[in-house]
Amino acid sequence: MPSIHKLAEIAMEVAGKKLTMKHTAGPQGVHGRTSDNRLIKEKLGWNYTVSLKEGIATTYQWINEQAQKS
C-alpha cells in the first residue's frame, strides 16, 4: 500500500518533474485503506497485470495527449 508521498514521487518521476513536497497537518481519520481484490479474482478471474508506476505512466500519457488536443 503506497503512501501519498510515494504516489507523488511516482507521478513526478513519470512526468519528469522535480517538485518540493510540503507536508501539512490534515484531518485525522482512517490511516489507510486498501483494496482486497480476492473477490474479483475469484468471481471474474481478474488480476492486475501492470505495476502502479506503469498504470500511472499510461494514464499520464493519455491525459497529456488529451490536453495537447485542446
CHARMM-style PDB file with segment names, atoms N, HN, CA, C and O in Angstrom:
ATOM      1  N   MET     1       0.851  -1.166   0.000  1.00  0.00      PROA
ATOM      2  CA  MET     1       0.000   0.000   0.000  1.00  0.00      PROA
ATOM      3  C   MET     1       0.903   1.237   0.000  1.00  0.00      PROA
ATOM      4  O   MET     1       1.553   1.525   1.005  1.00  0.00      PROA
ATOM      5  N   PRO     2       0.949   1.962  -1.104  1.00  0.00      PROA
ATOM      6  CA  PRO     2       1.810   3.142  -1.177  1.00  0.00      PROA
ATOM      7  C   PRO     2       1.230   4.315  -0.407  1.00  0.00      PROA
ATOM      8  O   PRO     2       0.013   4.464  -0.294  1.00  0.00      PROA
ATOM      9  N   SER     3       2.106   5.132   0.114  1.00  0.00      PROA
ATOM     10  HN  SER     3       3.095   5.011   0.023  1.00  0.00      PROA
ATOM     11  CA  SER     3       1.688   6.353   0.800  1.00  0.00      PROA
ATOM     12  C   SER     3       1.406   7.447  -0.236  1.00  0.00      PROA
ATOM     13  O   SER     3       1.775   7.313  -1.403  1.00  0.00      PROA
ATOM     14  N   ILE     4       0.763   8.509   0.188  1.00  0.00      PROA
ATOM     15  HN  ILE     4       0.464   8.618   1.136  1.00  0.00      PROA
ATOM     16  CA  ILE     4       0.548   9.660  -0.696  1.00  0.00      PROA
ATOM     17  C   ILE     4       1.895  10.217  -1.145  1.00  0.00      PROA
ATOM     18  O   ILE     4       2.049  10.632  -2.294  1.00  0.00      PROA
ATOM     19  N   HSD     5       2.863  10.225  -0.243  1.00  0.00      PROA
ATOM     20  HN  HSD     5       2.738   9.888   0.690  1.00  0.00      PROA
ATOM     21  CA  HSD     5       4.211  10.684  -0.575  1.00  0.00      PROA
ATOM     22  C   HSD     5       4.784   9.845  -1.719  1.00  0.00      PROA
ATOM     23  O   HSD     5       5.350  10.391  -2.666  1.00  0.00      PROA
ATOM     24  N   LYS     6       4.639   8.521  -1.633  1.00  0.00      PROA
ATOM     25  HN  LYS     6       4.179   8.077  -0.864  1.00  0.00      PROA
ATOM     26  CA  LYS     6       5.156   7.634  -2.675  1.00  0.00      PROA
ATOM     27  C   LYS     6       4.411   7.858  -3.988  1.00  0.00      PROA
ATOM     28  O   LYS     6       5.032   7.872  -5.051  1.00  0.00      PROA
ATOM     29  N   LEU     7       3.090   8.035  -3.934  1.00  0.00      PROA
ATOM     30  HN  LEU     7       2.585   8.024  -3.070  1.00  0.00      PROA
ATOM     31  CA  LEU     7       2.327   8.314  -5.154  1.00  0.00      PROA
ATOM     32  C   LEU     7       2.813   9.597  -5.814  1.00  0.00      PROA
ATOM     33  O   LEU     7       2.945   9.659  -7.036  1.00  0.00      PROA
ATOM     34  N   ALA     8       3.078  10.620  -5.007  1.00  0.00      PROA
ATOM     35  HN  ALA     8       2.970  10.569  -4.014  1.00  0.00      PROA
ATOM     36  CA  ALA     8       3.588  11.886  -5.546  1.00  0.00      PROA
ATOM     37  C   ALA     8       4.949  11.685  -6.189  1.00  0.00      PROA
ATOM     38  O   ALA     8       5.215  12.235  -7.258  1.00  0.00      PROA
ATOM     39  N   GLU     9       5.808  10.911  -5.558  1.00  0.00      PROA
ATOM     40  HN  GLU     9       5.592  10.464  -4.690  1.00  0.00      PROA
ATOM     41  CA  GLU     9       7.131  10.634  -6.131  1.00  0.00      PROA
ATOM     42  C   GLU     9       7.008   9.925  -7.478  1.00  0.00      PROA
ATOM     43  O   GLU     9       7.709  10.270  -8.429  1.00  0.00      PROA
ATOM     44  N   ILE    10       6.121   8.937  -7.559  1.00  0.00      PROA
ATOM     45  HN  ILE    10       5.552   8.656  -6.785  1.00  0.00      PROA
ATOM     46  CA  ILE    10       5.922   8.212  -8.816  1.00  0.00      PROA
ATOM     47  C   ILE    10       5.390   9.157  -9.888  1.00  0.00      PROA
ATOM     48  O   ILE    10       5.870   9.140 -11.021  1.00  0.00      PROA
ATOM     49  N   ALA    11       4.409   9.977  -9.543  1.00  0.00      PROA
ATOM     50  HN  ALA    11       4.019   9.991  -8.623  1.00  0.00      PROA
ATOM     51  CA  ALA    11       3.840  10.920 -10.511  1.00  0.00      PROA
ATOM     52  C   ALA    11       4.895  11.904 -11.011  1.00  0.00      PROA
ATOM     53  O   ALA    11       4.945  12.200 -12.205  1.00  0.00      PROA
ATOM     54  N   MET    12       5.731  12.407 -10.121  1.00  0.00      PROA
ATOM     55  HN  MET    12       5.691  12.167  -9.151  1.00  0.00      PROA
ATOM     56  CA  MET    12       6.791  13.329 -10.537  1.00  0.00      PROA
ATOM     57  C   MET    12       7.787  12.637 -11.456  1.00  0.00      PROA
ATOM     58  O   MET    12       8.234  13.219 -12.444  1.00  0.00      PROA
ATOM     59  N   GLU    13       8.133  11.407 -11.132  1.00  0.00      PROA
ATOM     60  HN  GLU    13       7.770  10.935 -10.329  1.00  0.00      PROA
ATOM     61  CA  GLU    13       9.079  10.659 -11.972  1.00  0.00      PROA
ATOM     62  C   GLU    13       8.506  10.441 -13.367  1.00  0.00      PROA
ATOM     63  O   GLU    13       9.193  10.655 -14.366  1.00  0.00      PROA
ATOM     64  N   VAL    14       7.257  10.018 -13.434  1.00  0.00      PROA
ATOM     65  HN  VAL    14       6.699   9.845 -12.623  1.00  0.00      PROA
ATOM     66  CA  VAL    14       6.593   9.781 -14.714  1.00  0.00      PROA
ATOM     67  C   VAL    14       6.512  11.068 -15.529  1.00  0.00      PROA
ATOM     68  O   VAL    14       6.721  11.051 -16.742  1.00  0.00      PROA
ATOM     69  N   ALA    15       6.208  12.186 -14.866  1.00  0.00      PROA
ATOM     70  HN  ALA    15       6.039  12.200 -13.881  1.00  0.00      PROA
ATOM     71  CA  ALA    15       6.055  13.477 -15.545  1.00  0.00      PROA
ATOM     72  C   ALA    15       7.386  14.147 -15.841  1.00  0.00      PROA
ATOM     73  O   ALA    15       7.436  15.147 -16.557  1.00  0.00      PROA
ATOM     74  N   GLY    16       8.470  13.599 -15.290  1.00  0.00      PROA
ATOM     75  HN  GLY    16       8.429  12.787 -14.708  1.00  0.00      PROA
ATOM     76  CA  GLY    16       9.774  14.226 -15.489  1.00  0.00      PROA
ATOM     77  C   GLY    16       9.904  15.540 -14.746  1.00  0.00      PROA
ATOM     78  O   GLY    16      10.593  16.450 -15.205  1.00  0.00      PROA
ATOM     79  N   LYS    17       9.248  15.644 -13.605  1.00  0.00      PROA
ATOM     80  HN  LYS    17       8.688  14.904 -13.232  1.00  0.00      PROA
ATOM     81  CA  LYS    17       9.251  16.869 -12.804  1.00  0.00      PROA
ATOM     82  C   LYS    17       9.897  16.597 -11.454  1.00  0.00      PROA
ATOM     83  O   LYS    17       9.855  15.478 -10.943  1.00  0.00      PROA
ATOM     84  N   LYS    18      10.483  17.616 -10.896  1.00  0.00      PROA
ATOM     85  HN  LYS    18      10.518  18.526 -11.310  1.00  0.00      PROA
ATOM     86  CA  LYS    18      11.002  17.536  -9.531  1.00  0.00      PROA
ATOM     87  C   LYS    18      10.391  18.699  -8.771  1.00  0.00      PROA
ATOM     88  O   LYS    18      10.756  19.855  -8.986  1.00  0.00      PROA
ATOM     89  N   LEU    19       9.472  18.391  -7.892  1.00  0.00      PROA
ATOM     90  HN  LEU    19       9.175  17.452  -7.718  1.00  0.00      PROA
ATOM     91  CA  LEU    19       8.778  19.408  -7.111  1.00  0.00      PROA
ATOM     92  C   LEU    19       9.114  19.235  -5.643  1.00  0.00      PROA
ATOM     93  O   LEU    19       9.483  18.146  -5.202  1.00  0.00      PROA
ATOM     94  N   THR    20       8.987  20.296  -4.906  1.00  0.00      PROA
ATOM     95  HN  THR    20       8.688  21.180  -5.264  1.00  0.00      PROA
ATOM     96  CA  THR    20       9.183  20.231  -3.466  1.00  0.00      PROA
ATOM     97  C   THR    20       7.866  19.859  -2.822  1.00  0.00      PROA
ATOM     98  O   THR    20       6.834  20.473  -3.093  1.00  0.00      PROA
ATOM     99  N   MET    21       7.904  18.862  -1.976  1.00  0.00      PROA
ATOM    100  HN  MET    21       8.742  18.363  -1.755  1.00  0.00      PROA
ATOM    101  CA  MET    21       6.687  18.461  -1.275  1.00  0.00      PROA
ATOM    102  C   MET    21       6.677  19.107   0.096  1.00  0.00      PROA
ATOM    103  O   MET    21       7.691  19.143   0.792  1.00  0.00      PROA
ATOM    104  N   LYS    22       5.526  19.611   0.467  1.00  0.00      PROA
ATOM    105  HN  LYS    22       4.702  19.581  -0.099  1.00  0.00      PROA
ATOM    106  CA  LYS    22       5.358  20.235   1.773  1.00  0.00      PROA
ATOM    107  C   LYS    22       4.270  19.478   2.515  1.00  0.00      PROA
ATOM    108  O   LYS    22       3.121  19.427   2.076  1.00  0.00      PROA
ATOM    109  N   HSD    23       4.636  18.905   3.617  1.00  0.00      PROA
ATOM    110  HN  HSD    23       5.569  18.946   3.973  1.00  0.00      PROA
ATOM    111  CA  HSD    23       3.680  18.139   4.405  1.00  0.00      PROA
ATOM    112  C   HSD    23       2.936  19.086   5.349  1.00  0.00      PROA
ATOM    113  O   HSD    23       3.549  19.866   6.077  1.00  0.00      PROA
ATOM    114  N   THR    24       1.644  19.004   5.321  1.00  0.00      PROA
ATOM    115  HN  THR    24       1.146  18.370   4.730  1.00  0.00      PROA
ATOM    116  CA  THR    24       0.833  19.831   6.204  1.00  0.00      PROA
ATOM    117  C   THR    24      -0.063  18.930   7.043  1.00  0.00      PROA
ATOM    118  O   THR    24      -0.434  17.831   6.632  1.00  0.00      PROA
ATOM    119  N   ALA    25      -0.392  19.416   8.205  1.00  0.00      PROA
ATOM    120  HN  ALA    25      -0.091  20.309   8.539  1.00  0.00      PROA
ATOM    121  CA  ALA    25      -1.288  18.655   9.068  1.00  0.00      PROA
ATOM    122  C   ALA    25      -2.676  18.639   8.442  1.00  0.00      PROA
ATOM    123  O   ALA    25      -3.136  19.643   7.898  1.00  0.00      PROA
ATOM    124  N   GLY    26      -3.318  17.524   8.523  1.00  0.00      PROA
ATOM    125  HN  GLY    26      -2.944  16.709   8.965  1.00  0.00      PROA
ATOM    126  CA  GLY    26      -4.653  17.401   7.971  1.00  0.00      PROA
ATOM    127  C   GLY    26      -5.552  16.693   8.966  1.00  0.00      PROA
ATOM    128  O   GLY    26      -5.133  16.350  10.072  1.00  0.00      PROA
ATOM    129  N   PRO    27      -6.767  16.484   8.564  1.00  0.00      PROA
ATOM    130  CA  PRO    27      -7.687  15.798   9.469  1.00  0.00      PROA
ATOM    131  C   PRO    27      -7.241  14.363   9.716  1.00  0.00      PROA
ATOM    132  O   PRO    27      -6.665  13.723   8.836  1.00  0.00      PROA
ATOM    133  N   GLN    28      -7.506  13.876  10.893  1.00  0.00      PROA
ATOM    134  HN  GLN    28      -7.974  14.396  11.607  1.00  0.00      PROA
ATOM    135  CA  GLN    28      -7.168  12.502  11.228  1.00  0.00      PROA
ATOM    136  C   GLN    28      -8.390  11.632  10.969  1.00  0.00      PROA
ATOM    137  O   GLN    28      -9.524  12.036  11.231  1.00  0.00      PROA
ATOM    138  N   GLY    29      -8.156  10.501  10.480  1.00  0.00      PROA
ATOM    139  HN  GLY    29      -7.236  10.173  10.268  1.00  0.00      PROA
ATOM    140  CA  GLY    29      -9.243   9.565  10.188  1.00  0.00      PROA
ATOM    141  C   GLY    29      -8.648   8.189  10.012  1.00  0.00      PROA
ATOM    142  O   GLY    29      -7.733   7.795  10.734  1.00  0.00      PROA
ATOM    143  N   VAL    30      -9.167   7.474   9.062  1.00  0.00      PROA
ATOM    144  HN  VAL    30      -9.911   7.795   8.476  1.00  0.00      PROA
ATOM    145  CA  VAL    30      -8.649   6.151   8.753  1.00  0.00      PROA
ATOM    146  C   VAL    30      -7.226   6.316   8.240  1.00  0.00      PROA
ATOM    147  O   VAL    30      -6.985   7.117   7.336  1.00  0.00      PROA
ATOM    148  N   HSD    31      -6.297   5.586   8.794  1.00  0.00      PROA
ATOM    149  HN  HSD    31      -6.493   4.936   9.529  1.00  0.00      PROA
ATOM    150  CA  HSD    31      -4.887   5.739   8.422  1.00  0.00      PROA
ATOM    151  C   HSD    31      -4.545   5.034   7.123  1.00  0.00      PROA
ATOM    152  O   HSD    31      -3.486   5.286   6.547  1.00  0.00      PROA
ATOM    153  N   GLY    32      -5.394   4.181   6.665  1.00  0.00      PROA
ATOM    154  HN  GLY    32      -6.254   3.977   7.134  1.00  0.00      PROA
ATOM    155  CA  GLY    32      -5.116   3.523   5.404  1.00  0.00      PROA
ATOM    156  C   GLY    32      -6.304   2.713   4.918  1.00  0.00      PROA
ATOM    157  O   GLY    32      -7.088   2.180   5.703  1.00  0.00      PROA
ATOM    158  N   ARG    33      -6.410   2.639   3.627  1.00  0.00      PROA
ATOM    159  HN  ARG    33      -5.773   3.072   2.989  1.00  0.00      PROA
ATOM    160  CA  ARG    33      -7.437   1.808   3.003  1.00  0.00      PROA
ATOM    161  C   ARG    33      -6.751   1.032   1.897  1.00  0.00      PROA
ATOM    162  O   ARG    33      -5.928   1.572   1.158  1.00  0.00      PROA
ATOM    163  N   THR    34      -7.087  -0.192   1.796  1.00  0.00      PROA
ATOM    164  HN  THR    34      -7.755  -0.631   2.396  1.00  0.00      PROA
ATOM    165  CA  THR    34      -6.530  -1.000   0.724  1.00  0.00      PROA
ATOM    166  C   THR    34      -7.650  -1.737   0.023  1.00  0.00      PROA
ATOM    167  O   THR    34      -8.725  -1.952   0.583  1.00  0.00      PROA
ATOM    168  N   SER    35      -7.384  -2.109  -1.179  1.00  0.00      PROA
ATOM    169  HN  SER    35      -6.511  -1.934  -1.634  1.00  0.00      PROA
ATOM    170  CA  SER    35      -8.343  -2.856  -1.971  1.00  0.00      PROA
ATOM    171  C   SER    35      -8.034  -4.341  -1.818  1.00  0.00      PROA
ATOM    172  O   SER    35      -6.889  -4.762  -1.985  1.00  0.00      PROA
ATOM    173  N   ASP    36      -9.040  -5.123  -1.504  1.00  0.00      PROA
ATOM    174  HN  ASP    36      -9.970  -4.782  -1.368  1.00  0.00      PROA
ATOM    175  CA  ASP    36      -8.893  -6.562  -1.421  1.00  0.00      PROA
ATOM    176  C   ASP    36      -9.466  -7.129  -2.718  1.00  0.00      PROA
ATOM    177  O   ASP    36     -10.683  -7.183  -2.898  1.00  0.00      PROA
ATOM    178  N   ASN    37      -8.588  -7.546  -3.607  1.00  0.00      PROA
ATOM    179  HN  ASN    37      -7.600  -7.502  -3.461  1.00  0.00      PROA
ATOM    180  CA  ASN    37      -9.015  -7.990  -4.928  1.00  0.00      PROA
ATOM    181  C   ASN    37      -9.302  -9.487  -4.999  1.00  0.00      PROA
ATOM    182  O   ASN    37      -9.472 -10.031  -6.090  1.00  0.00      PROA
ATOM    183  N   ARG    38      -9.356 -10.151  -3.861  1.00  0.00      PROA
ATOM    184  HN  ARG    38      -9.218  -9.710  -2.975  1.00  0.00      PROA
ATOM    185  CA  ARG    38      -9.601 -11.600  -3.887  1.00  0.00      PROA
ATOM    186  C   ARG    38     -10.951 -11.944  -4.498  1.00  0.00      PROA
ATOM    187  O   ARG    38     -11.053 -12.912  -5.252  1.00  0.00      PROA
ATOM    188  N   LEU    39     -11.995 -11.168  -4.186  1.00  0.00      PROA
ATOM    189  HN  LEU    39     -11.912 -10.382  -3.573  1.00  0.00      PROA
ATOM    190  CA  LEU    39     -13.329 -11.488  -4.688  1.00  0.00      PROA
ATOM    191  C   LEU    39     -13.405 -11.337  -6.202  1.00  0.00      PROA
ATOM    192  O   LEU    39     -13.960 -12.205  -6.875  1.00  0.00      PROA
ATOM    193  N   ILE    40     -12.860 -10.257  -6.752  1.00  0.00      PROA
ATOM    194  HN  ILE    40     -12.408  -9.552  -6.205  1.00  0.00      PROA
ATOM    195  CA  ILE    40     -12.916 -10.070  -8.208  1.00  0.00      PROA
ATOM    196  C   ILE    40     -12.096 -11.142  -8.914  1.00  0.00      PROA
ATOM    197  O   ILE    40     -12.456 -11.585 -10.004  1.00  0.00      PROA
ATOM    198  N   LYS    41     -10.986 -11.561  -8.291  1.00  0.00      PROA
ATOM    199  HN  LYS    41     -10.693 -11.201  -7.405  1.00  0.00      PROA
ATOM    200  CA  LYS    41     -10.188 -12.634  -8.876  1.00  0.00      PROA
ATOM    201  C   LYS    41     -10.961 -13.953  -8.830  1.00  0.00      PROA
ATOM    202  O   LYS    41     -10.955 -14.714  -9.797  1.00  0.00      PROA
ATOM    203  N   GLU    42     -11.621 -14.217  -7.710  1.00  0.00      PROA
ATOM    204  HN  GLU    42     -11.626 -13.598  -6.924  1.00  0.00      PROA
ATOM    205  CA  GLU    42     -12.391 -15.450  -7.547  1.00  0.00      PROA
ATOM    206  C   GLU    42     -13.578 -15.503  -8.506  1.00  0.00      PROA
ATOM    207  O   GLU    42     -13.802 -16.521  -9.161  1.00  0.00      PROA
ATOM    208  N   LYS    43     -14.337 -14.413  -8.590  1.00  0.00      PROA
ATOM    209  HN  LYS    43     -14.155 -13.586  -8.058  1.00  0.00      PROA
ATOM    210  CA  LYS    43     -15.576 -14.415  -9.372  1.00  0.00      PROA
ATOM    211  C   LYS    43     -15.352 -14.190 -10.867  1.00  0.00      PROA
ATOM    212  O   LYS    43     -16.038 -14.790 -11.695  1.00  0.00      PROA
ATOM    213  N   LEU    44     -14.408 -13.337 -11.209  1.00  0.00      PROA
ATOM    214  HN  LEU    44     -13.851 -12.850 -10.536  1.00  0.00      PROA
ATOM    215  CA  LEU    44     -14.204 -12.981 -12.615  1.00  0.00      PROA
ATOM    216  C   LEU    44     -12.883 -13.461 -13.193  1.00  0.00      PROA
ATOM    217  O   LEU    44     -12.654 -13.370 -14.399  1.00  0.00      PROA
ATOM    218  N   GLY    45     -12.019 -13.969 -12.333  1.00  0.00      PROA
ATOM    219  HN  GLY    45     -12.205 -14.042 -11.353  1.00  0.00      PROA
ATOM    220  CA  GLY    45     -10.711 -14.415 -12.806  1.00  0.00      PROA
ATOM    221  C   GLY    45      -9.797 -13.258 -13.182  1.00  0.00      PROA
ATOM    222  O   GLY    45      -8.840 -13.437 -13.935  1.00  0.00      PROA
ATOM    223  N   TRP    46     -10.095 -12.059 -12.652  1.00  0.00      PROA
ATOM    224  HN  TRP    46     -10.873 -11.914 -12.040  1.00  0.00      PROA
ATOM    225  CA  TRP    46      -9.310 -10.870 -12.992  1.00  0.00      PROA
ATOM    226  C   TRP    46      -8.217 -10.631 -11.975  1.00  0.00      PROA
ATOM    227  O   TRP    46      -8.416 -10.822 -10.775  1.00  0.00      PROA
ATOM    228  N   ASN    47      -7.075 -10.217 -12.456  1.00  0.00      PROA
ATOM    229  HN  ASN    47      -6.914 -10.061 -13.430  1.00  0.00      PROA
ATOM    230  CA  ASN    47      -5.980  -9.784 -11.595  1.00  0.00      PROA
ATOM    231  C   ASN    47      -5.218  -8.703 -12.343  1.00  0.00      PROA
ATOM    232  O   ASN    47      -5.172  -8.713 -13.573  1.00  0.00      PROA
ATOM    233  N   TYR    48      -4.623  -7.777 -11.612  1.00  0.00      PROA
ATOM    234  HN  TYR    48      -4.660  -7.769 -10.613  1.00  0.00      PROA
ATOM    235  CA  TYR    48      -3.898  -6.701 -12.289  1.00  0.00      PROA
ATOM    236  C   TYR    48      -2.680  -7.278 -13.003  1.00  0.00      PROA
ATOM    237  O   TYR    48      -2.118  -8.292 -12.592  1.00  0.00      PROA
ATOM    238  N   THR    49      -2.290  -6.606 -14.080  1.00  0.00      PROA
ATOM    239  HN  THR    49      -2.747  -5.781 -14.415  1.00  0.00      PROA
ATOM    240  CA  THR    49      -1.164  -7.101 -14.883  1.00  0.00      PROA
ATOM    241  C   THR    49      -0.055  -6.070 -15.032  1.00  0.00      PROA
ATOM    242  O   THR    49       1.010  -6.381 -15.566  1.00  0.00      PROA
ATOM    243  N   VAL    50      -0.289  -4.858 -14.571  1.00  0.00      PROA
ATOM    244  HN  VAL    50      -1.154  -4.605 -14.137  1.00  0.00      PROA
ATOM    245  CA  VAL    50       0.752  -3.825 -14.646  1.00  0.00      PROA
ATOM    246  C   VAL    50       0.998  -3.272 -13.248  1.00  0.00      PROA
ATOM    247  O   VAL    50       0.137  -3.339 -12.372  1.00  0.00      PROA
ATOM    248  N   SER    51       2.180  -2.732 -13.065  1.00  0.00      PROA
ATOM    249  HN  SER    51       2.881  -2.678 -13.777  1.00  0.00      PROA
ATOM    250  CA  SER    51       2.526  -2.137 -11.774  1.00  0.00      PROA
ATOM    251  C   SER    51       1.838  -0.786 -11.626  1.00  0.00      PROA
ATOM    252  O   SER    51       1.323  -0.228 -12.595  1.00  0.00      PROA
ATOM    253  N   LEU    52       1.837  -0.271 -10.408  1.00  0.00      PROA
ATOM    254  HN  LEU    52       2.256  -0.723  -9.620  1.00  0.00      PROA
ATOM    255  CA  LEU    52       1.262   1.046 -10.152  1.00  0.00      PROA
ATOM    256  C   LEU    52       1.958   2.099 -11.003  1.00  0.00      PROA
ATOM    257  O   LEU    52       1.301   2.957 -11.593  1.00  0.00      PROA
ATOM    258  N   LYS    53       3.273   2.039 -11.068  1.00  0.00      PROA
ATOM    259  HN  LYS    53       3.807   1.343 -10.589  1.00  0.00      PROA
ATOM    260  CA  LYS    53       4.024   3.024 -11.855  1.00  0.00      PROA
ATOM    261  C   LYS    53       3.650   2.940 -13.339  1.00  0.00      PROA
ATOM    262  O   LYS    53       3.477   3.972 -13.988  1.00  0.00      PROA
ATOM    263  N   GLU    54       3.527   1.734 -13.876  1.00  0.00      PROA
ATOM    264  HN  GLU    54       3.668   0.896 -13.348  1.00  0.00      PROA
ATOM    265  CA  GLU    54       3.142   1.583 -15.281  1.00  0.00      PROA
ATOM    266  C   GLU    54       1.740   2.144 -15.523  1.00  0.00      PROA
ATOM    267  O   GLU    54       1.499   2.799 -16.538  1.00  0.00      PROA
ATOM    268  N   GLY    55       0.828   1.892 -14.606  1.00  0.00      PROA
ATOM    269  HN  GLY    55       1.024   1.360 -13.782  1.00  0.00      PROA
ATOM    270  CA  GLY    55      -0.530   2.404 -14.737  1.00  0.00      PROA
ATOM    271  C   GLY    55      -0.578   3.919 -14.687  1.00  0.00      PROA
ATOM    272  O   GLY    55      -1.299   4.550 -15.460  1.00  0.00      PROA
ATOM    273  N   ILE    56       0.193   4.506 -13.774  1.00  0.00      PROA
ATOM    274  HN  ILE    56       0.779   3.994 -13.146  1.00  0.00      PROA
ATOM    275  CA  ILE    56       0.253   5.964 -13.685  1.00  0.00      PROA
ATOM    276  C   ILE    56       0.868   6.539 -14.956  1.00  0.00      PROA
ATOM    277  O   ILE    56       0.403   7.560 -15.462  1.00  0.00      PROA
ATOM    278  N   ALA    57       1.910   5.890 -15.476  1.00  0.00      PROA
ATOM    279  HN  ALA    57       2.288   5.061 -15.065  1.00  0.00      PROA
ATOM    280  CA  ALA    57       2.559   6.373 -16.698  1.00  0.00      PROA
ATOM    281  C   ALA    57       1.600   6.345 -17.882  1.00  0.00      PROA
ATOM    282  O   ALA    57       1.545   7.301 -18.656  1.00  0.00      PROA
ATOM    283  N   THR    58       0.853   5.273 -18.030  1.00  0.00      PROA
ATOM    284  HN  THR    58       0.897   4.496 -17.401  1.00  0.00      PROA
ATOM    285  CA  THR    58      -0.111   5.165 -19.125  1.00  0.00      PROA
ATOM    286  C   THR    58      -1.199   6.222 -19.001  1.00  0.00      PROA
ATOM    287  O   THR    58      -1.567   6.867 -19.982  1.00  0.00      PROA
ATOM    288  N   THR    59      -1.705   6.392 -17.794  1.00  0.00      PROA
ATOM    289  HN  THR    59      -1.407   5.868 -16.996  1.00  0.00      PROA
ATOM    290  CA  THR    59      -2.752   7.387 -17.553  1.00  0.00      PROA
ATOM    291  C   THR    59      -2.224   8.800 -17.798  1.00  0.00      PROA
ATOM    292  O   THR    59      -2.906   9.622 -18.410  1.00  0.00      PROA
ATOM    293  N   TYR    60      -1.013   9.081 -17.321  1.00  0.00      PROA
ATOM    294  HN  TYR    60      -0.459   8.413 -16.824  1.00  0.00      PROA
ATOM    295  CA  TYR    60      -0.405  10.399 -17.516  1.00  0.00      PROA
ATOM    296  C   TYR    60      -0.247  10.691 -19.007  1.00  0.00      PROA
ATOM    297  O   TYR    60      -0.557  11.792 -19.464  1.00  0.00      PROA
ATOM    298  N   GLN    61       0.230   9.714 -19.754  1.00  0.00      PROA
ATOM    299  HN  GLN    61       0.481   8.821 -19.383  1.00  0.00      PROA
ATOM    300  CA  GLN    61       0.425   9.910 -21.190  1.00  0.00      PROA
ATOM    301  C   GLN    61      -0.903  10.222 -21.873  1.00  0.00      PROA
ATOM    302  O   GLN    61      -0.969  11.120 -22.713  1.00  0.00      PROA
ATOM    303  N   TRP    62      -1.963   9.491 -21.521  1.00  0.00      PROA
ATOM    304  HN  TRP    62      -1.909   8.762 -20.838  1.00  0.00      PROA
ATOM    305  CA  TRP    62      -3.272   9.735 -22.121  1.00  0.00      PROA
ATOM    306  C   TRP    62      -3.776  11.138 -21.783  1.00  0.00      PROA
ATOM    307  O   TRP    62      -4.260  11.853 -22.660  1.00  0.00      PROA
ATOM    308  N   ILE    63      -3.663  11.530 -20.517  1.00  0.00      PROA
ATOM    309  HN  ILE    63      -3.270  10.950 -19.804  1.00  0.00      PROA
ATOM    310  CA  ILE    63      -4.121  12.869 -20.105  1.00  0.00      PROA
ATOM    311  C   ILE    63      -3.320  13.940 -20.832  1.00  0.00      PROA
ATOM    312  O   ILE    63      -3.885  14.933 -21.290  1.00  0.00      PROA
ATOM    313  N   ASN    64      -2.022  13.749 -20.941  1.00  0.00      PROA
ATOM    314  HN  ASN    64      -1.563  12.943 -20.569  1.00  0.00      PROA
ATOM    315  CA  ASN    64      -1.171  14.721 -21.643  1.00  0.00      PROA
ATOM    316  C   ASN    64      -1.580  14.846 -23.103  1.00  0.00      PROA
ATOM    317  O   ASN    64      -1.630  15.954 -23.638  1.00  0.00      PROA
ATOM    318  N   GLU    65      -1.872  13.725 -23.754  1.00  0.00      PROA
ATOM    319  HN  GLU    65      -1.831  12.825 -23.320  1.00  0.00      PROA
ATOM    320  CA  GLU    65      -2.332  13.756 -25.143  1.00  0.00      PROA
ATOM    321  C   GLU    65      -3.659  14.505 -25.278  1.00  0.00      PROA
ATOM    322  O   GLU    65      -3.843  15.279 -26.217  1.00  0.00      PROA
ATOM    323  N   GLN    66      -4.574  14.277 -24.351  1.00  0.00      PROA
ATOM    324  HN  GLN    66      -4.425  13.648 -23.588  1.00  0.00      PROA
ATOM    325  CA  GLN    66      -5.869  14.967 -24.397  1.00  0.00      PROA
ATOM    326  C   GLN    66      -5.680  16.472 -24.191  1.00  0.00      PROA
ATOM    327  O   GLN    66      -6.347  17.279 -24.839  1.00  0.00      PROA
ATOM    328  N   ALA    67      -4.780  16.842 -23.300  1.00  0.00      PROA
ATOM    329  HN  ALA    67      -4.238  16.187 -22.774  1.00  0.00      PROA
ATOM    330  CA  ALA    67      -4.530  18.262 -23.037  1.00  0.00      PROA
ATOM    331  C   ALA    67      -3.908  18.940 -24.256  1.00  0.00      PROA
ATOM    332  O   ALA    67      -4.183  20.113 -24.508  1.00  0.00      PROA
ATOM    333  N   GLN    68      -3.079  18.230 -25.013  1.00  0.00      PROA
ATOM    334  HN  GLN    68      -2.856  17.277 -24.808  1.00  0.00      PROA
ATOM    335  CA  GLN    68      -2.446  18.797 -26.197  1.00  0.00      PROA
ATOM    336  C   GLN    68      -3.454  19.056 -27.318  1.00  0.00      PROA
ATOM    337  O   GLN    68      -3.228  19.910 -28.174  1.00  0.00      PROA
ATOM    338  N   LYS    69      -4.558  18.322 -27.310  1.00  0.00      PROA
ATOM    339  HN  LYS    69      -4.742  17.628 -26.614  1.00  0.00      PROA
ATOM    340  CA  LYS    69      -5.601  18.491 -28.331  1.00  0.00      PROA
ATOM    341  C   LYS    69      -6.379  19.788 -28.140  1.00  0.00      PROA
ATOM    342  O   LYS    69      -6.952  20.321 -29.090  1.00  0.00      PROA
ATOM    343  N   SER    70      -6.398  20.281 -26.936  1.00  0.00      PROA
ATOM    344  HN  SER    70      -5.933  19.849 -26.164  1.00  0.00      PROA
ATOM    345  CA  SER    70      -7.191  21.482 -26.628  1.00  0.00      PROA
ATOM    346  C   SER    70      -6.538  22.737 -27.141  1.00  0.00      PROA
ATOM    347  OT1 SER    70      -7.076  23.830 -26.964  1.00  0.00      PROA
TER     348      SER     70
END
